[in-house]
Amino acid sequence: MRKSYRLAIAGFAALSLASCGIFFPTAKDRAAKKTPGFQNGYSDGCASASAQGTNYRGDKVRDDAAYQSYKHYRAGWASGFAN
């Protein structure tokens, strides 16, 4: 009984995560990650995250105009900052 209950929970969790695109990103998501805007944003976000531990003023490396205007830059910056 417990084994089947655990298996059911694991299956439900896997399906839930898969539907969110965590395991299987769409072709649109993969294409967006290849854009120059995403790559520049990722680079800036990563630099901000790396500087966060050494720079106590909390300065961010970010092109604010691109962050406001381009969704790919914004997504790349968030992804780079999180990683």
N, C-alpha and C positions, 0 to 999 in steps of 0.2 A: 504494500500500500504506500509506504513512504517513498519507495523508489519511483513508483509511477507518478506520485505527486511532485517529486523533485524534477523528474523528466518533463512533466507538463509545464512547470514553471520555467525551466530552462528553454523549452521550445517557444513559449509565449514571449520570453524576453528576447530571444534571437529574432523572432518575427517582428517584434516591435522596433528593435534597433535597425533591422534591415529595411523596414519601411521608411525610416527617417533618412536613409541614404548614407548611414555610417559605414556599412559594409560594402555596399554597391553604389558608388556615386554614378550619377547619370552622365551621359555623353556631354550634356551641357555643362555640368560641373567640371568635368575633366578639361573641356575646351576653355572654360573661364580661367582655370589655373595656368594655362599656357599663354595668356595675354600679357603684354608688357606691363599693363597697369597692375595686374595682380602680382607679378613678380617684383615690381618696384615697391609696392605696398608691403609685400612679405619681407623684403630686405629691410625696409624702414622699421617695420614692426619688430623684427628680430633685433635690430640695433637698439631700439628703445628698450626692449626687455633686457638686453645684455647690459645696457648702461644704467638700468634701474638699480641694480645692486651696487654700483660704484659711484653713481652720481646722486647725491642726497638731495639735490634741488628738484629732482624729478623731471628734468627736461625730457621732452619726447622728440624723437626723430620722426618728423611727419610733414608731408607736404599738405598743408591745410586746404589749399584750393583743390587739389586732387581728391583729398579725403571727402570734401563736401560734394564734389561734382561726379566722381566716378565710383560706381558700386564695386567694380572689380578691384580698384585700389583699396577701398574701404575693407572689403572682404580679405584681401591679401594682408593688409596691415593687422587686422584682428587675428588672422591665422598665425602670422609671424610673431606677434606679441604673445600669443598663448603658448607657442612652442618654444 
